[in-house]
Amino acid sequence: MNKAENNDQFDLETLRKQVSDVNRRSESSDGKSTGEPLNGYARQIAEQFSDGTRTPSIMIGQFRLLEFVAQFAIGLLGFLIWMDTEETLVVRALTAVFISALLVLALQTADCYTIPALRARMRLLPKIFVIWTLVFGGTIATIAIASHVSVPQLHSYLAWFAFGAVFLVGSRFLLAYGIRNWARNGIMERRAVLVGGGQPAKDFIRLLEQQADNDIRICGIFDDRGEKRSPTMVAGYPKLGTIAELVEFARLTRIDMLIIALPLSAEARILQLLKKLWVLPVDIRLAAHANRLRFRPRAYSHVGSVPMLDIFNKPIRDWDSVAKRCFDIFFAVLALSLLWPIMIGTAIAIKATSKGPVFFMQKRHGFNNEVINVFKFRSMYTNMNDATGKAAVTKGDPRVTRVGRFIRKSSIDELPQLFNVLRGDLSLVGPRPHAVLAQAHDRAFADVVEGYFARHRVKPGVTGWAQINGWRGEVDNDDKIKFRTAYDLYYIENWSLWFDLKILFLTPFRLLNTENAY
């Protein structure tokens, strides 16, 4: 019997660590995750899923905010229509904030902000009405006990209660219709690819289709095995290609999840798959419907009653990505408002001392290995520019201008990347984007570091954890790119807004160390 079948202590965290350790230490070229060209049919399917979808958690968060703002506005409107001199606008505003916040909290506690609850039209309306009555009635009763409530004020409260109830019913009817419509049109769904075919995949798909609350759309199946063990069509879904092709497919589409439909007993094969797939910015799940072993409840996610083991989660997702984007925009605008004199002075110096444009644009790897155009101040002579980044700048490089040497050492040449941040190509903090042909001793970075492309699971940054720890400038040996990648992966695994703020604060001080900047 396989170890996973007879060892109740099999640990999911151990599997994750095995994948990370193998990818960071291995010297083989298997699993560079550069992907293989897609076959025509798979590419055609990929084009159908190239547009993004509405994330359920984002939509639910927006609806919470809508209900809070609407109840607050209804409370103020009732005050303006039935104004009473004994209650001021400030008091009414504070009351409206309290009631609106308490209502949202109560609905959240009662599980009224889940997709099944929001999709139901009539079933939960009595519960919602009872919650609204208790929240509103309890607050107003407390106010009445604490102070005198006049007749006009009472009319105002009754109007608020009535219009608030109508809004709760109407908004949830409309949202239920919207969710059903978005689900039919593929606007709000979780797109998944099955890894592994045959009977396990068929059983999983059939079970998934029986779930009333299923929001997962299977986009296709990828498997390395031949047709005898893995037929070309499983439960109505086509096999699109091999695991190597899946890496390229995932980069062309907006998929959310990879589901490995293999039994837990196939531990060695699962590990080999994860070695290739962990570099992708998607959730990776292991279908657990047929497994007899049971782990901690937190290790699972469910679609209806179908359990899946959570192997890897997409980093910086949903509201974290919204918070990071707001962080980027705020500090990028702040930096531009403070640094514009330096940028104008740099542009004048470049134009006055050498021929050519002020800015230089270079193609680099961005999020999900996409190629982006990154802006820089031109630091080289125009006829010697290297747009590919294949030939790294070295100490005393004759291609660099006099002004270029200064702005490169001080990193002023990177300031135009603040416009990349505003465009959304870059984040302020993240793994530094490398040129598409960047090399270390005539070897591509992906050949030097196993799992190198895992650093592209998040948006690259103007500054990063590796840079403030001294790993910047020329890459003249394998260790430098290995350490950079290790620091980048640490950042991804431990990201928080506070971590971003710390890196941003330390960046100006660490730039004083110009030892490796040429």
C-alpha positions, -999 to +999 in steps of 0.1 A: +000+000+000+011+036-006+023+055+024-006+080+020-031+052+024-017+038+057-003+069+074-030+090+091-003+116+099+001+125+062+005+163+064-006+187+037+019+213+049+047+188+043+036+184+007+037+222+002+072+224+017+084+195-005+073+214-036+090+246-025+122+228-014+125+209-046+119+239-068+144+261-050+172+235-047+169+214-079+195+220-106+177+201-133+159+219-161+127+200-158+100+224-146+114+258-158+077+264-164+083+283-196+055+262-211+051+247-245+033+261-276-004+253-275-021+232-301-046+251-322-077+237-305-065+246-270-055+281-282-090+286-296-105+276-262-081+299-244-093+329-264-129+322-251-117+327-216-093+357-221-116+382-204-118+385-166-148+376-144-165+391-114-149+377-082-177+366-058-159+380-028-154+414-045-191+414-055-202+405-020-180+432-005-194+458-029-230+448-020-222+451+018-209+486+011-240+494-010-264+483+018-244+503+044-244+535+022-281+531+012-294+527+048-273+557+059-287+578+030-323+567+038-318+577+074-306+611+064-334+615+039-360+607+065-345+635+087-346+660+059-383+653+050-396+650+086-371+674+102-375+679+140-358+706+160-350+683+189-327+661+167-297+676+150-282+665+117-251+653+135-271+631+159-291+616+130-259+610+110-243+591+140-275+572+145-276+562+108-240+551+108-246+529+139-278+513+125-263+507+091-231+492+105-250+470+130-273+458+102-244+448+079-227+430+109-259+412+118-265+401+082-229+389+080-233+369+112-265+353+100-247+341+067-268+364+045-238+375+025-230+342+008-236+334-029-264+309-021-281+334+002-279+362-023-290+339-051-322+329-032-351+353-038-378+345-012-363+319+011-342+343+033-365+374+031-383+366+065-349+362+082-336+395+067-368+413+077-366+400+113-329+411+115-338+446+102-367+449+127-345+438+156-316+461+147-337+491+140-363+486+167-336+479+194-317+510+185-347+533+184-361+519+216-328+527+233-329+562+220-366+566+232-356+554+267-326+577+268-344+609+255-378+622+245-389+613+209-414+638+194-442+628+169-424+643+138-393+624+149-413+592+152-427+597+117-392+601+104-381+569+121-411+550+107-404+563+072-368+552+076-378+517+087-403+513+058-380+526+031-351+506+045-372+474+044-383+481+008-347+486-002-335+454+015-361+434-004-357+452-037-319+452-038-318+414-030-343+407-057-323+426-082-290+410-071-305+375-072-315+382-108-280+396-116-262+366-101-283+342-121-277+362-153-240+366-146-237+329-140-254+321-173-232+346-192-200+335-176-194+369-160-194+357-124-179+323-121-147+305-110-129+291-140-111+259-134-089+234-153-088+198-144-054+182-142-056+144-148-084+126-167-100+092-167-125+079-142-114+101-112-120+133-133-153+119-145-166+112-110-155+146-098-173+164-127-205+145-122-205+152-085-198+189-091-227+192-116-251+179-089-243+209-066-270+236-067-245+262-056-218+253-081-200+284-094-171+265-111-169+263-149-146+235-162-126+250-191-109+218-201-087+189-190-049+185-193-032+151-189+001+136-200-013+101-202-025+084-234-060+078-246-063+044-229-059+058-194-071+093-202-097+096-231-099+127-252-134+135-238-144+131-201-180+138-190-184+161-220-152+181-215-123+178-239-087+170-231-068+201-244-032+190-241-003+180-218+007+194-185+035+214-202+009+230-225-013+238-194+013+263-182+010+283-215-028+279-214-030+293-179-010+324-190-033+331-219-066+328-200-081+343-169-086+310-150-089+310-112-082+274-102-064+242-111-080+211-097-059+179-096-083+150-101-060+123-089-063+100-058-043+110-028-025+077-030-007+090-062+015+111-040+046+110-062+027+120-093+009+148-075+043+161-063+057+161-099+026+180-111+029+206-084+066+211-092+055+224-126+023+242-117+030+261-085+046+290-105+011+300-118-009+327-101-040+305-095-055+285-067-044+248-068-068+223-053-068+185-049-101+168-055-108+150-022-143+136-028-130+100-030-104+102-003-110+083+029-084+103+048-097+135+065-075+165+074-081+196+095-113+215+083-092+245+074-073+225+048-105+221+028-127+243+006-161+232-006-183+236-036-216+225-021-208+192-005-178+185-027-145+188-007-112+200-021-078+201-004-063+236-006-027+231-018-017+266-029-037+299-029-033+327-054-013+354-037-026+390-032-062+382-043-096+398-041-098+427-016-060+424-009-054+433-046-079+462-043-061+475-012-027+471-028-039+490-059-052+519-038-018+519-019+000+521-053-020+549-067-019+570-035+019+567-030+027+570-067+008+603-069+024+615-037+059+606-051+053+623-084+041+655-066+073+655-045+098+644-071+087+662-103+115+688-100+141+661-099+125+644-129+124+676-149+160+684-140+170+649-151+152+652-184+170+685-191+204+670-182+199+640-204+188+661-234+216+686-229+245+661-227+237+634-253+216+630-284+184+610-284+151+608-265+148+614-227+130+582-220+140+546-228+114+518-230+124+482-223+103+450-226+103+431-193+084+402-177+053+413-158+025+396-139+018+360-151+049+362-173+032+387-196+056+411-215+052+447-205+069+480-216+088+496-187+098+533-188+132+546-177+153+577-181+178+570-209+212+563-193+230+550-224+241+565-257+212+561-282+233+541-307+244+517-279+210+511-262+201+474-255+164+471-256+165+434-249+186+436-217+206+407-228+240+424-222+239+436-186+256+469-177+290+464-160+313+486-140+328+513-163+305+503-192+313+526-222+277+525-233+266+546-202+266+584-205+281+607-178+246+616-166+236+580-170+262+568-144+248+592-118+211+585-124+218+547-124+238+548-092+211+569-075+182+549-092+168+582-105+166+564-139+138+543-124+115+572-115+095+571-148+083+537-136+059+556-114+038+561-146+039+523-151+024+521-116-004+545-125-010+525-157-013+493-137+017+475-153+037+477-121+032+479-084+052+502-062+065+471-043+071+437-057+097+415-074+117+437-098+108+431-135+137+416-154+143+421-191+129+393-212+164+382-223+182+389-191+210+364-185+236+354-159+268+343-176+250+335-209+224+315-191+188+326-189+176+332-153+150+304-157+179+280-165+197+291-133+169+290-108+143+263-107+109+278-102+121+312-113+088+322-129+070+318-096+081+354-089+057+365-116+027+353-096+023+389-084+027+422-102+063+433-104+074+464-085+095+496-087+113+484-055+113+452-036+124+431-007+154+418-026+166+453-035+165+468+000+185+437+012+213+445-012+204+424-042+204+450-069+225+459-099+246+436-120+240+398-120+274+384-127+270+350-110+243+324-104+241+331-066+229+367-072+198+357-092+192+327-068+192+350-038+170+376-055+145+350-064+145+336-028+139+371-014+111+377-040+094+344-031+096+353+006+079+386-002+051+369-021+045+344+007+045+370+035+029+400+018+009+426+037+003+463+033+026+469+064+053+449+046+049+471+015+050+502+037+082+490+054+099+483+021+088+517+007+101+535+038+135+517+037+141+521+000+155+557+000+180+547+028+191+515+011+197+533-022+227+550-005+245+517-009+256+519-046+281+491-045+264+470-072+248+498-092+266+507-124 
